Amino acid sequence: MVPTQTLQKTIDAIRDISHLELSVQDADGRAVVETSPVFAEAGSMLGDFVVSPADSQSGGEFHFFKVFDEGKLQYILVIRGMKDNAILVGRMAALQISELVEAYHEKLDRDGFMKNLILDNLLLVDIYEKAKRLHIVNNAPRVVLVVETGSRDESGRDVTALLHEFPELTATDFVTSVETENAVVVRDVTAGTEQLDRFAQDLLTYLGDNGYEKARVAYGTKSMELKNVSKSYKEAQMALEVGRIFFEDRRVIAYARLGIGRLIYQLPIPLCRMFISEVFGDVDIEKELDSELLETINRFFDNNLNVSETSRQLFIHRNTLVYRLDKLQKATGLDLRVFDDAITFKIAIMVMKYMKYKEQE
């Protein structure tokens, strides 16, 4: 069925132009939308009109028109007014509502097609045939973005409904959902993939303004054909989860920029345990890494192993930083001032994060 809000806007516009009151009833005679509560008397006439073969009928000041959906009675349009004028307006309004029904059907068909495409539920021949029927271009470059919010805003609207109103969407973009809370945007990137980060940031700003301040967006790589859209979706899903493990501070995560995090994410847990054992031996590294030392290490890595710059940013003496690094070296045997040791330590910490995430999962 056509959304109630859309129907209401349509008949309100027709009323403003024609100065006639309108009501849209369902096949059982219940009011769906109306411009004024003046149609109670029309209810007694609806029963006979529904079962009659006529597409339109008049009774006193009320005029009735049937609207069908694939041969099945969907709505009854009722207009109150002078006969000749009301019948003309009624026929035009019924045609408008009929076109809305058809357009909404196509929208649902396109939405269902995109959901099945994303989930890889379609045969190759079905993709081509349905895309042609739904007027969807096959060989256009597209990227899938997954929007995670984890909640609804205070108005009760889910994120998918909200994103349909995002002003930067184009006619060739699709918004749908394949999970309970996450929304999926299939973005046409003909204009260039370099704009994806800006689009994702604008998307987050829009969601933040509408009650989703903690939303995150991940996107996959570009697909040149419809059959590869599911691959971009899987990449975006992986980027979202890898970002959750290794990049908690990022709200936009690109699959192509996951780096070593993507590699670690695909390691089997037994291999991870073996690696941690080889690096740290019997040392309980979590006990060694108190909050002060952990902040020092992170800042040291952020500054490309530069002792002077790190001590300056931490507001500590250079010797204090050296003391902390020596303390870590004594416990683990790894000197973070040496590039190879720093890389080993960095990877080991990421592996431990991954293992902890998997255990909690």
Secondary structure, 3 states (H helix, E strand, C coil): CCCHHHHHHHHHHHHHHHCCEEEEEECCCCEEEECCCCCHHHHHHHHHHHHCCCCEEEECCEEEEEEEECCEEEEEEEEECCHHHHHHHHHHHHHHHHHHHHHHHHHHHHHHHHHHHHCCCCCHHHHHHHHHHCCCCCCCCEEEEEEECCCCCCCCCCHHHHHCCCCCCCCCCEEECCCCCCEEEEEECCCCHHHHHHHHHHHHHHHHHCCCCCCEEEECCCECCHHHHHHHHHHHHHHHHHHHHHCCCCCEEEHHHCCHHHHHHCCCHHHHHHHHHHHHCCCCHHHHCCHHHHHHHHHHHHCCCCHHHHHHHHCCCHHHHHHHHHHHHHHHCCCCCCHHHHHHHHHHHHHHHHHHHHHHC
